[in-house]
Amino acid sequence: MVCFCFLVDQKRKIRRSKPVAGMCSRCRSGASVVDMITATRFCHVPFYWKSWKAIMCTFCGAILKSYR
Ligand SMILES: [Zn+2]
């Protein structure tokens, strides 16, 4: 199972982002609402995509809130 976990990784890609009222709790810069795609890869071959929305800080990358 350890070996299996090693071969699977995830890549996040931001499709769209829009500034939103709010502040990052970590670095105090502005938060944005983003449309994201997470690609799950097995041996560097993507086999599953999920798109989701979240409020995140584009400056430090902290996820402040996520929706499904
Ligand atoms: Zn931040």
N, CA, C, O and the ligand as a Tripos MOL2 file, in Angstrom:
@<TRIPOS>MOLECULE
protein
  273   271    69     0     0
PROTEIN
NO_CHARGES

@<TRIPOS>ATOM
      1 N           0.8290   -1.2170    0.0000 N.3       1 MET1
      2 CA          0.0000    0.0000    0.0000 C.3       1 MET1
      3 C           0.8600    1.2640    0.0000 C.2       1 MET1
      4 O           0.4810    2.2910   -0.5630 O.2       1 MET1
      5 N           2.0040    1.1700    0.6310 N.am      2 VAL2
      6 CA          2.9200    2.3160    0.6650 C.3       2 VAL2
      7 C           3.3860    2.6360   -0.7590 C.2       2 VAL2
      8 O           3.4660    3.7930   -1.1710 O.2       2 VAL2
      9 N           3.6860    1.5720   -1.4830 N.am      3 CYS3
     10 CA          4.1300    1.7080   -2.8600 C.3       3 CYS3
     11 C           3.0430    2.3460   -3.7120 C.2       3 CYS3
     12 O           3.3280    3.1970   -4.5540 O.2       3 CYS3
     13 N           1.8190    1.9420   -3.4970 N.am      4 PHE4
     14 CA          0.6920    2.4670   -4.2430 C.3       4 PHE4
     15 C           0.5320    3.9730   -4.0220 C.2       4 PHE4
     16 O           0.3180    4.7280   -4.9700 O.2       4 PHE4
     17 N           0.6360    4.3920   -2.7880 N.am      5 CYS5
     18 CA          0.5000    5.8050   -2.4590 C.3       5 CYS5
     19 C           1.5940    6.6220   -3.1220 C.2       5 CYS5
     20 O           1.3990    7.7770   -3.5020 O.2       5 CYS5
     21 N           2.7110    6.0100   -3.2450 N.am      6 PHE6
     22 CA          3.8630    6.6850   -3.8170 C.3       6 PHE6
     23 C           3.6420    7.0220   -5.2870 C.2       6 PHE6
     24 O           4.1500    8.0280   -5.7840 O.2       6 PHE6
     25 N           2.8930    6.1880   -5.9710 N.am      7 LEU7
     26 CA          2.6970    6.3730   -7.4020 C.3       7 LEU7
     27 C           1.5570    7.3210   -7.7380 C.2       7 LEU7
     28 O           1.4560    7.8100   -8.8630 O.2       7 LEU7
     29 N           0.7000    7.5770   -6.7580 N.am      8 VAL8
     30 CA         -0.4490    8.4350   -7.0000 C.3       8 VAL8
     31 C          -0.1500    9.8330   -6.4950 C.2       8 VAL8
     32 O           0.2870   10.0170   -5.3590 O.2       8 VAL8
     33 N          -0.3850   10.8040   -7.3410 N.am      9 ASP9
     34 CA         -0.2620   12.1690   -6.8600 C.3       9 ASP9
     35 C          -1.3840   13.0210   -7.4410 C.2       9 ASP9
     36 O          -2.1130   12.5990   -8.3390 O.2       9 ASP9
     37 N          -1.4950   14.1920   -6.9190 N.am     10 GLN10
     38 CA         -2.5490   15.0790   -7.3710 C.3      10 GLN10
     39 C          -1.9580   16.4010   -7.8270 C.2      10 GLN10
     40 O          -1.0010   16.9180   -7.2500 O.2      10 GLN10
     41 N          -2.5530   16.9190   -8.8700 N.am     11 LYS11
     42 CA         -2.1220   18.2130   -9.3740 C.3      11 LYS11
     43 C          -3.3190   19.1470   -9.3680 C.2      11 LYS11
     44 O          -4.4050   18.7880   -9.8220 O.2      11 LYS11
     45 N          -3.1110   20.3270   -8.8590 N.am     12 ARG12
     46 CA         -4.1700   21.3150   -8.8360 C.3      12 ARG12
     47 C          -3.9290   22.3680   -9.8950 C.2      12 ARG12
     48 O          -2.8040   22.8080  -10.1290 O.2      12 ARG12
     49 N          -5.0240   22.7580  -10.5270 N.am     13 LYS13
     50 CA         -4.9160   23.7880  -11.5390 C.3      13 LYS13
     51 C          -6.0400   24.7770  -11.3160 C.2      13 LYS13
     52 O          -7.1970   24.3950  -11.1410 O.2      13 LYS13
     53 N          -5.6930   26.0360  -11.3230 N.am     14 ILE14
     54 CA         -6.7100   27.0680  -11.1620 C.3      14 ILE14
     55 C          -7.1780   27.5170  -12.5350 C.2      14 ILE14
     56 O          -6.3910   27.9820  -13.3600 O.2      14 ILE14
     57 N          -8.4770   27.3660  -12.7610 N.am     15 ARG15
     58 CA         -9.0150   27.7560  -14.0570 C.3      15 ARG15
     59 C          -9.3800   29.2370  -14.0870 C.2      15 ARG15
     60 O          -9.1090   29.9440  -15.0570 O.2      15 ARG15
     61 N          -9.9880   29.6750  -13.0240 N.am     16 ARG16
     62 CA        -10.4800   31.0430  -12.9610 C.3      16 ARG16
     63 C         -10.3860   31.5240  -11.5260 C.2      16 ARG16
     64 O         -10.5870   30.7440  -10.5950 O.2      16 ARG16
     65 N         -10.0900   32.7690  -11.3410 N.am     17 SER17
     66 CA        -10.1280   33.3010   -9.9810 C.3      17 SER17
     67 C         -10.6790   34.7150  -10.0130 C.2      17 SER17
     68 O         -10.4540   35.4760  -10.9540 O.2      17 SER17
     69 N         -11.3930   35.0350   -8.9770 N.am     18 LYS18
     70 CA        -12.0340   36.3330   -8.8940 C.3      18 LYS18
     71 C         -11.8700   36.8390   -7.4700 C.2      18 LYS18
     72 O         -12.1580   36.1140   -6.5170 O.2      18 LYS18
     73 N         -11.4150   38.0650   -7.3170 N.am     19 PRO19
     74 CA        -11.2530   38.5980   -5.9560 C.3      19 PRO19
     75 C         -12.5930   38.6610   -5.2290 C.2      19 PRO19
     76 O         -13.6250   38.9750   -5.8210 O.2      19 PRO19
     77 N         -12.5540   38.3640   -3.9750 N.am     20 VAL20
     78 CA        -13.7780   38.3410   -3.1850 C.3      20 VAL20
     79 C         -13.4970   39.0330   -1.8530 C.2      20 VAL20
     80 O         -12.3520   39.0980   -1.4040 O.2      20 VAL20
     81 N         -14.5420   39.5400   -1.2380 N.am     21 ALA21
     82 CA        -14.3590   40.1870    0.0530 C.3      21 ALA21
     83 C         -13.9010   39.1600    1.0710 C.2      21 ALA21
     84 O         -14.4910   38.0870    1.2000 O.2      21 ALA21
     85 N         -12.8760   39.4910    1.7690 N.am     22 GLY22
     86 CA        -12.3560   38.5480    2.7530 C.3      22 GLY22
     87 C         -10.8570   38.6750    2.8270 C.2      22 GLY22
     88 O         -10.2260   39.3310    1.9990 O.2      22 GLY22
     89 N         -10.3130   38.0490    3.8110 N.am     23 MET23
     90 CA         -8.9020   38.1930    4.0580 C.3      23 MET23
     91 C          -8.3100   36.8510    4.4460 C.2      23 MET23
     92 O          -8.9370   36.0490    5.1390 O.2      23 MET23
     93 N          -7.1050   36.6260    3.9920 N.am     24 CYS24
     94 CA         -6.4140   35.4040    4.3590 C.3      24 CYS24
     95 C          -6.0000   35.4800    5.8240 C.2      24 CYS24
     96 O          -5.4810   36.4960    6.2870 O.2      24 CYS24
     97 N          -6.2380   34.4010    6.5310 N.am     25 SER25
     98 CA         -5.8990   34.3990    7.9530 C.3      25 SER25
     99 C          -4.3990   34.2070    8.1680 C.2      25 SER25
    100 O          -3.8900   34.4340    9.2650 O.2      25 SER25
    101 N          -3.7040   33.7920    7.1270 N.am     26 ARG26
    102 CA         -2.2740   33.5450    7.2630 C.3      26 ARG26
    103 C          -1.4260   34.7430    6.8990 C.2      26 ARG26
    104 O          -0.5350   35.1290    7.6550 O.2      26 ARG26
    105 N          -1.6950   35.3400    5.7400 N.am     27 CYS27
    106 CA         -0.8020   36.4170    5.2940 C.3      27 CYS27
    107 C          -1.5050   37.7650    5.1700 C.2      27 CYS27
    108 O          -0.8740   38.7690    4.8420 O.2      27 CYS27
    109 N          -2.8250   37.7900    5.4340 N.am     28 ARG28
    110 CA         -3.5830   39.0340    5.4390 C.3      28 ARG28
    111 C          -3.7420   39.6880    4.0770 C.2      28 ARG28
    112 O          -4.0870   40.8670    3.9910 O.2      28 ARG28
    113 N          -3.4970   38.9430    3.0220 N.am     29 SER29
    114 CA         -3.7850   39.5220    1.7220 C.3      29 SER29
    115 C          -5.1860   39.0960    1.2930 C.2      29 SER29
    116 O          -5.8480   38.3230    1.9860 O.2      29 SER29
    117 N          -5.6250   39.6010    0.1570 N.am     30 GLY30
    118 CA         -7.0000   39.3710   -0.2660 C.3      30 GLY30
    119 C          -7.2980   37.9470   -0.6730 C.2      30 GLY30
    120 O          -6.4410   37.2460   -1.2110 O.2      30 GLY30
    121 N          -8.5150   37.5310   -0.4110 N.am     31 ALA31
    122 CA         -8.9420   36.1920   -0.7950 C.3      31 ALA31
    123 C          -9.5930   36.2460   -2.1680 C.2      31 ALA31
    124 O         -10.0810   37.2950   -2.5890 O.2      31 ALA31
    125 N          -9.6010   35.1250   -2.8620 N.am     32 SER32
    126 CA        -10.2510   35.0200   -4.1610 C.3      32 SER32
    127 C         -11.1010   33.7680   -4.2080 C.2      32 SER32
    128 O         -10.8020   32.7640   -3.5620 O.2      32 SER32
    129 N         -12.1750   33.8510   -4.9920 N.am     33 VAL33
    130 CA        -12.9510   32.6360   -5.2200 C.3      33 VAL33
    131 C         -12.3980   32.0230   -6.5020 C.2      33 VAL33
    132 O         -12.2880   32.6990   -7.5250 O.2      33 VAL33
    133 N         -12.0560   30.7530   -6.4420 N.am     34 VAL34
    134 CA        -11.3970   30.1180   -7.5720 C.3      34 VAL34
    135 C         -12.1460   28.8710   -8.0370 C.2      34 VAL34
    136 O         -12.7660   28.1530   -7.2530 O.2      34 VAL34
    137 N         -12.0600   28.6470   -9.3460 N.am     35 ASP35
    138 CA        -12.5380   27.4120   -9.9610 C.3      35 ASP35
    139 C         -11.3130   26.5480  -10.1530 C.2      35 ASP35
    140 O         -10.3810   26.9340  -10.8580 O.2      35 ASP35
    141 N         -11.3080   25.4040   -9.5440 N.am     36 MET36
    142 CA        -10.1160   24.5840   -9.5980 C.3      36 MET36
    143 C         -10.3780   23.2230  -10.1820 C.2      36 MET36
    144 O         -11.4900   22.7000  -10.1130 O.2      36 MET36
    145 N          -9.3600   22.6660  -10.7490 N.am     37 ILE37
    146 CA         -9.4340   21.2820  -11.2230 C.3      37 ILE37
    147 C          -8.3460   20.5130  -10.5100 C.2      37 ILE37
    148 O          -7.1820   20.9150  -10.5100 O.2      37 ILE37
    149 N          -8.7230   19.4150   -9.9080 N.am     38 THR38
    150 CA         -7.7350   18.5380   -9.3110 C.3      38 THR38
    151 C          -7.6230   17.3050  -10.1940 C.2      38 THR38
    152 O          -8.6110   16.6070  -10.4210 O.2      38 THR38
    153 N          -6.4520   17.0440  -10.6780 N.am     39 ALA39
    154 CA         -6.2180   15.8480  -11.4770 C.3      39 ALA39
    155 C          -5.4720   14.8440  -10.6140 C.2      39 ALA39
    156 O          -4.4080   15.1400  -10.0710 O.2      39 ALA39
    157 N          -6.0420   13.6580  -10.4960 N.am     40 THR40
    158 CA         -5.3670   12.5900   -9.7680 C.3      40 THR40
    159 C          -4.6010   11.7510  -10.7840 C.2      40 THR40
    160 O          -5.1570   11.2880  -11.7800 O.2      40 THR40
    161 N          -3.3510   11.5720  -10.5160 N.am     41 ARG41
    162 CA         -2.5130   10.8770  -11.4880 C.3      41 ARG41
    163 C          -1.9290    9.6000  -10.8990 C.2      41 ARG41
    164 O          -1.5990    9.5170   -9.7160 O.2      41 ARG41
    165 N          -1.8220    8.6450  -11.7470 N.am     42 PHE42
    166 CA         -1.2030    7.3870  -11.3680 C.3      42 PHE42
    167 C          -0.0180    7.1720  -12.2900 C.2      42 PHE42
    168 O          -0.1920    7.0600  -13.5030 O.2      42 PHE42
    169 N           1.1540    7.1150  -11.7490 N.am     43 CYS43
    170 CA          2.3860    7.0420  -12.5580 C.3      43 CYS43
    171 C           2.4380    8.1740  -13.5800 C.2      43 CYS43
    172 O           2.8050    7.9670  -14.7370 O.2      43 CYS43
    173 N           2.0660    9.3680  -13.1380 N.am     44 HIS44
    174 CA          2.0840   10.5730  -13.9800 C.3      44 HIS44
    175 C           1.0650   10.5560  -15.1090 C.2      44 HIS44
    176 O           1.1260   11.4000  -16.0040 O.2      44 HIS44
    177 N           0.1370    9.6210  -15.0860 N.am     45 VAL45
    178 CA         -0.9350    9.5920  -16.0820 C.3      45 VAL45
    179 C          -2.2380    9.9760  -15.3890 C.2      45 VAL45
    180 O          -2.7080    9.2570  -14.5070 O.2      45 VAL45
    181 N          -2.8180   11.0970  -15.7820 N.am     46 PRO46
    182 CA         -4.0650   11.5070  -15.1390 C.3      46 PRO46
    183 C          -5.1950   10.5230  -15.4480 C.2      46 PRO46
    184 O          -5.3820   10.1340  -16.6010 O.2      46 PRO46
    185 N          -5.9300   10.1310  -14.4440 N.am     47 PHE47
    186 CA         -7.0570    9.2290  -14.6950 C.3      47 PHE47
    187 C          -8.3470    9.7120  -14.0610 C.2      47 PHE47
    188 O          -9.3990    9.1030  -14.2500 O.2      47 PHE47
    189 N          -8.2760   10.7910  -13.3170 N.am     48 TYR48
    190 CA         -9.4840   11.2860  -12.6790 C.3      48 TYR48
    191 C          -9.3940   12.7870  -12.4690 C.2      48 TYR48
    192 O          -8.4110   13.2980  -11.9310 O.2      48 TYR48
    193 N         -10.4380   13.4850  -12.9030 N.am     49 TRP49
    194 CA        -10.4650   14.9250  -12.7120 C.3      49 TRP49
    195 C         -11.6650   15.3070  -11.8600 C.2      49 TRP49
    196 O         -12.7330   14.6990  -11.9380 O.2      49 TRP49
    197 N         -11.4620   16.2900  -11.0790 N.am     50 LYS50
    198 CA        -12.5600   16.8130  -10.2820 C.3      50 LYS50
    199 C         -12.4650   18.3250  -10.3410 C.2      50 LYS50
    200 O         -11.4010   18.8920  -10.0930 O.2      50 LYS50
    201 N         -13.5660   18.9800  -10.6650 N.am     51 SER51
    202 CA        -13.5340   20.4370  -10.6120 C.3      51 SER51
    203 C         -14.3190   20.8840   -9.3950 C.2      51 SER51
    204 O         -15.3650   20.3210   -9.0700 O.2      51 SER51
    205 N         -13.8170   21.8730   -8.7490 N.am     52 TRP52
    206 CA        -14.4330   22.3480   -7.5110 C.3      52 TRP52
    207 C         -14.1550   23.8120   -7.3280 C.2      52 TRP52
    208 O         -13.2960   24.4020   -7.9850 O.2      52 TRP52
    209 N         -14.9030   24.3770   -6.4210 N.am     53 LYS53
    210 CA        -14.8070   25.7920   -6.1170 C.3      53 LYS53
    211 C         -14.2860   25.9800   -4.7200 C.2      53 LYS53
    212 O         -14.6060   25.2140   -3.8110 O.2      53 LYS53
    213 N         -13.4980   26.9820   -4.5600 N.am     54 ALA54
    214 CA        -12.9850   27.2510   -3.2230 C.3      54 ALA54
    215 C         -12.6830   28.7230   -3.0810 C.2      54 ALA54
    216 O         -12.4980   29.4430   -4.0620 O.2      54 ALA54
    217 N         -12.6390   29.1480   -1.8480 N.am     55 ILE55
    218 CA        -12.1310   30.4780   -1.5670 C.3      55 ILE55
    219 C         -10.7200   30.2850   -1.0730 C.2      55 ILE55
    220 O         -10.4870   29.6340   -0.0550 O.2      55 ILE55
    221 N          -9.7880   30.8510   -1.7920 N.am     56 MET56
    222 CA         -8.4070   30.6660   -1.3870 C.3      56 MET56
    223 C          -7.6210   31.9530   -1.5170 C.2      56 MET56
    224 O          -8.0410   32.9050   -2.1740 O.2      56 MET56
    225 N          -6.4980   31.9530   -0.8870 N.am     57 CYS57
    226 CA         -5.5760   33.0650   -0.9930 C.3      57 CYS57
    227 C          -4.6430   32.7510   -2.1450 C.2      57 CYS57
    228 O          -3.9220   31.7540   -2.1070 O.2      57 CYS57
    229 N          -4.6500   33.5890   -3.1690 N.am     58 THR58
    230 CA         -3.7800   33.3170   -4.3110 C.3      58 THR58
    231 C          -2.3370   33.7100   -4.0080 C.2      58 THR58
    232 O          -1.4190   33.3830   -4.7600 O.2      58 THR58
    233 N          -2.1570   34.4040   -2.9180 N.am     59 PHE59
    234 CA         -0.8020   34.8300   -2.5590 C.3      59 PHE59
    235 C          -0.0060   33.7140   -1.8880 C.2      59 PHE59
    236 O           1.1190   33.4170   -2.2910 O.2      59 PHE59
    237 N          -0.5910   33.1020   -0.8670 N.am     60 CYS60
    238 CA          0.1460   32.0310   -0.1750 C.3      60 CYS60
    239 C          -0.4560   30.6530   -0.4280 C.2      60 CYS60
    240 O           0.1090   29.6480    0.0030 O.2      60 CYS60
    241 N          -1.5900   30.5900   -1.1190 N.am     61 GLY61
    242 CA         -2.1590   29.3010   -1.4780 C.3      61 GLY61
    243 C          -3.0120   28.6310   -0.4130 C.2      61 GLY61
    244 O          -3.3880   27.4680   -0.5600 O.2      61 GLY61
    245 N          -3.3190   29.3490    0.6490 N.am     62 ALA62
    246 CA         -4.1290   28.7650    1.7180 C.3      62 ALA62
    247 C          -5.5800   28.6480    1.2650 C.2      62 ALA62
    248 O          -6.1370   29.5840    0.6920 O.2      62 ALA62
    249 N          -6.1850   27.4950    1.5240 N.am     63 ILE63
    250 CA         -7.6040   27.3000    1.2170 C.3      63 ILE63
    251 C          -8.3940   27.7690    2.4290 C.2      63 ILE63
    252 O          -8.2620   27.2260    3.5250 O.2      63 ILE63
    253 N          -9.2070   28.7760    2.2130 N.am     64 LEU64
    254 CA         -9.9670   29.3210    3.3330 C.3      64 LEU64
    255 C         -11.3170   28.6410    3.4700 C.2      64 LEU64
    256 O         -11.8460   28.4850    4.5700 O.2      64 LEU64
    257 N         -11.8590   28.2410    2.3370 N.am     65 LYS65
    258 CA        -13.1530   27.5700    2.3620 C.3      65 LYS65
    259 C         -13.3020   26.7910    1.0730 C.2      65 LYS65
    260 O         -12.8880   27.2700    0.0180 O.2      65 LYS65
    261 N         -13.8790   25.6080    1.1280 N.am     66 SER66
    262 CA        -14.0940   24.8800   -0.1200 C.3      66 SER66
    263 C         -15.5360   24.4150   -0.2200 C.2      66 SER66
    264 O         -16.1800   24.0740    0.7710 O.2      66 SER66
    265 N         -16.0110   24.4150   -1.4430 N.am     67 TYR67
    266 CA        -17.3680   23.9520   -1.7280 C.3      67 TYR67
    267 C         -17.2600   22.6850   -2.5270 C.2      67 TYR67
    268 O         -16.2260   22.4050   -3.1330 O.2      67 TYR67
    269 N         -18.3330   21.9120   -2.5290 N.am     68 ARG68
    270 CA        -18.3370   20.7390   -3.3920 C.3      68 ARG68
    271 C         -19.3020   20.8780   -4.5300 C.2      68 ARG68
    272 O         -19.4240   19.9690   -5.3510 O.2      68 ARG68
    273 ZN         -2.5210   34.0510    2.3160 Zn       69 ZN69
@<TRIPOS>BOND
     1     1     2 1
     2     2     3 1
     3     3     4 2
     4     3     5 am
     5     5     6 1
     6     6     7 1
     7     7     8 2
     8     7     9 am
     9     9    10 1
    10    10    11 1
    11    11    12 2
    12    11    13 am
    13    13    14 1
    14    14    15 1
    15    15    16 2
    16    15    17 am
    17    17    18 1
    18    18    19 1
    19    19    20 2
    20    19    21 am
    21    21    22 1
    22    22    23 1
    23    23    24 2
    24    23    25 am
    25    25    26 1
    26    26    27 1
    27    27    28 2
    28    27    29 am
    29    29    30 1
    30    30    31 1
    31    31    32 2
    32    31    33 am
    33    33    34 1
    34    34    35 1
    35    35    36 2
    36    35    37 am
    37    37    38 1
    38    38    39 1
    39    39    40 2
    40    39    41 am
    41    41    42 1
    42    42    43 1
    43    43    44 2
    44    43    45 am
    45    45    46 1
    46    46    47 1
    47    47    48 2
    48    47    49 am
    49    49    50 1
    50    50    51 1
    51    51    52 2
    52    51    53 am
    53    53    54 1
    54    54    55 1
    55    55    56 2
    56    55    57 am
    57    57    58 1
    58    58    59 1
    59    59    60 2
    60    59    61 am
    61    61    62 1
    62    62    63 1
    63    63    64 2
    64    63    65 am
    65    65    66 1
    66    66    67 1
    67    67    68 2
    68    67    69 am
    69    69    70 1
    70    70    71 1
    71    71    72 2
    72    71    73 am
    73    73    74 1
    74    74    75 1
    75    75    76 2
    76    75    77 am
    77    77    78 1
    78    78    79 1
    79    79    80 2
    80    79    81 am
    81    81    82 1
    82    82    83 1
    83    83    84 2
    84    83    85 am
    85    85    86 1
    86    86    87 1
    87    87    88 2
    88    87    89 am
    89    89    90 1
    90    90    91 1
    91    91    92 2
    92    91    93 am
    93    93    94 1
    94    94    95 1
    95    95    96 2
    96    95    97 am
    97    97    98 1
    98    98    99 1
    99    99   100 2
   100    99   101 am
   101   101   102 1
   102   102   103 1
   103   103   104 2
   104   103   105 am
   105   105   106 1
   106   106   107 1
   107   107   108 2
   108   107   109 am
   109   109   110 1
   110   110   111 1
   111   111   112 2
   112   111   113 am
   113   113   114 1
   114   114   115 1
   115   115   116 2
   116   115   117 am
   117   117   118 1
   118   118   119 1
   119   119   120 2
   120   119   121 am
   121   121   122 1
   122   122   123 1
   123   123   124 2
   124   123   125 am
   125   125   126 1
   126   126   127 1
   127   127   128 2
   128   127   129 am
   129   129   130 1
   130   130   131 1
   131   131   132 2
   132   131   133 am
   133   133   134 1
   134   134   135 1
   135   135   136 2
   136   135   137 am
   137   137   138 1
   138   138   139 1
   139   139   140 2
   140   139   141 am
   141   141   142 1
   142   142   143 1
   143   143   144 2
   144   143   145 am
   145   145   146 1
   146   146   147 1
   147   147   148 2
   148   147   149 am
   149   149   150 1
   150   150   151 1
   151   151   152 2
   152   151   153 am
   153   153   154 1
   154   154   155 1
   155   155   156 2
   156   155   157 am
   157   157   158 1
   158   158   159 1
   159   159   160 2
   160   159   161 am
   161   161   162 1
   162   162   163 1
   163   163   164 2
   164   163   165 am
   165   165   166 1
   166   166   167 1
   167   167   168 2
   168   167   169 am
   169   169   170 1
   170   170   171 1
   171   171   172 2
   172   171   173 am
   173   173   174 1
   174   174   175 1
   175   175   176 2
   176   175   177 am
   177   177   178 1
   178   178   179 1
   179   179   180 2
   180   179   181 am
   181   181   182 1
   182   182   183 1
   183   183   184 2
   184   183   185 am
   185   185   186 1
   186   186   187 1
   187   187   188 2
   188   187   189 am
   189   189   190 1
   190   190   191 1
   191   191   192 2
   192   191   193 am
   193   193   194 1
   194   194   195 1
   195   195   196 2
   196   195   197 am
   197   197   198 1
   198   198   199 1
   199   199   200 2
   200   199   201 am
   201   201   202 1
   202   202   203 1
   203   203   204 2
   204   203   205 am
   205   205   206 1
   206   206   207 1
   207   207   208 2
   208   207   209 am
   209   209   210 1
   210   210   211 1
   211   211   212 2
   212   211   213 am
   213   213   214 1
   214   214   215 1
   215   215   216 2
   216   215   217 am
   217   217   218 1
   218   218   219 1
   219   219   220 2
   220   219   221 am
   221   221   222 1
   222   222   223 1
   223   223   224 2
   224   223   225 am
   225   225   226 1
   226   226   227 1
   227   227   228 2
   228   227   229 am
   229   229   230 1
   230   230   231 1
   231   231   232 2
   232   231   233 am
   233   233   234 1
   234   234   235 1
   235   235   236 2
   236   235   237 am
   237   237   238 1
   238   238   239 1
   239   239   240 2
   240   239   241 am
   241   241   242 1
   242   242   243 1
   243   243   244 2
   244   243   245 am
   245   245   246 1
   246   246   247 1
   247   247   248 2
   248   247   249 am
   249   249   250 1
   250   250   251 1
   251   251   252 2
   252   251   253 am
   253   253   254 1
   254   254   255 1
   255   255   256 2
   256   255   257 am
   257   257   258 1
   258   258   259 1
   259   259   260 2
   260   259   261 am
   261   261   262 1
   262   262   263 1
   263   263   264 2
   264   263   265 am
   265   265   266 1
   266   266   267 1
   267   267   268 2
   268   267   269 am
   269   269   270 1
   270   270   271 1
   271   271   272 2
@<TRIPOS>SUBSTRUCTURE
     1 MET1         2 RESIDUE 1 A MET
     2 VAL2         6 RESIDUE 1 A VAL
     3 CYS3        10 RESIDUE 1 A CYS
     4 PHE4        14 RESIDUE 1 A PHE
     5 CYS5        18 RESIDUE 1 A CYS
     6 PHE6        22 RESIDUE 1 A PHE
     7 LEU7        26 RESIDUE 1 A LEU
     8 VAL8        30 RESIDUE 1 A VAL
     9 ASP9        34 RESIDUE 1 A ASP
    10 GLN10       38 RESIDUE 1 A GLN
    11 LYS11       42 RESIDUE 1 A LYS
    12 ARG12       46 RESIDUE 1 A ARG
    13 LYS13       50 RESIDUE 1 A LYS
    14 ILE14       54 RESIDUE 1 A ILE
    15 ARG15       58 RESIDUE 1 A ARG
    16 ARG16       62 RESIDUE 1 A ARG
    17 SER17       66 RESIDUE 1 A SER
    18 LYS18       70 RESIDUE 1 A LYS
    19 PRO19       74 RESIDUE 1 A PRO
    20 VAL20       78 RESIDUE 1 A VAL
    21 ALA21       82 RESIDUE 1 A ALA
    22 GLY22       86 RESIDUE 1 A GLY
    23 MET23       90 RESIDUE 1 A MET
    24 CYS24       94 RESIDUE 1 A CYS
    25 SER25       98 RESIDUE 1 A SER
    26 ARG26      102 RESIDUE 1 A ARG
    27 CYS27      106 RESIDUE 1 A CYS
    28 ARG28      110 RESIDUE 1 A ARG
    29 SER29      114 RESIDUE 1 A SER
    30 GLY30      118 RESIDUE 1 A GLY
    31 ALA31      122 RESIDUE 1 A ALA
    32 SER32      126 RESIDUE 1 A SER
    33 VAL33      130 RESIDUE 1 A VAL
    34 VAL34      134 RESIDUE 1 A VAL
    35 ASP35      138 RESIDUE 1 A ASP
    36 MET36      142 RESIDUE 1 A MET
    37 ILE37      146 RESIDUE 1 A ILE
    38 THR38      150 RESIDUE 1 A THR
    39 ALA39      154 RESIDUE 1 A ALA
    40 THR40      158 RESIDUE 1 A THR
    41 ARG41      162 RESIDUE 1 A ARG
    42 PHE42      166 RESIDUE 1 A PHE
    43 CYS43      170 RESIDUE 1 A CYS
    44 HIS44      174 RESIDUE 1 A HIS
    45 VAL45      178 RESIDUE 1 A VAL
    46 PRO46      182 RESIDUE 1 A PRO
    47 PHE47      186 RESIDUE 1 A PHE
    48 TYR48      190 RESIDUE 1 A TYR
    49 TRP49      194 RESIDUE 1 A TRP
    50 LYS50      198 RESIDUE 1 A LYS
    51 SER51      202 RESIDUE 1 A SER
    52 TRP52      206 RESIDUE 1 A TRP
    53 LYS53      210 RESIDUE 1 A LYS
    54 ALA54      214 RESIDUE 1 A ALA
    55 ILE55      218 RESIDUE 1 A ILE
    56 MET56      222 RESIDUE 1 A MET
    57 CYS57      226 RESIDUE 1 A CYS
    58 THR58      230 RESIDUE 1 A THR
    59 PHE59      234 RESIDUE 1 A PHE
    60 CYS60      238 RESIDUE 1 A CYS
    61 GLY61      242 RESIDUE 1 A GLY
    62 ALA62      246 RESIDUE 1 A ALA
    63 ILE63      250 RESIDUE 1 A ILE
    64 LEU64      254 RESIDUE 1 A LEU
    65 LYS65      258 RESIDUE 1 A LYS
    66 SER66      262 RESIDUE 1 A SER
    67 TYR67      266 RESIDUE 1 A TYR
    68 ARG68      270 RESIDUE 1 A ARG
    69 ZN69       273 GROUP 0 **** ****
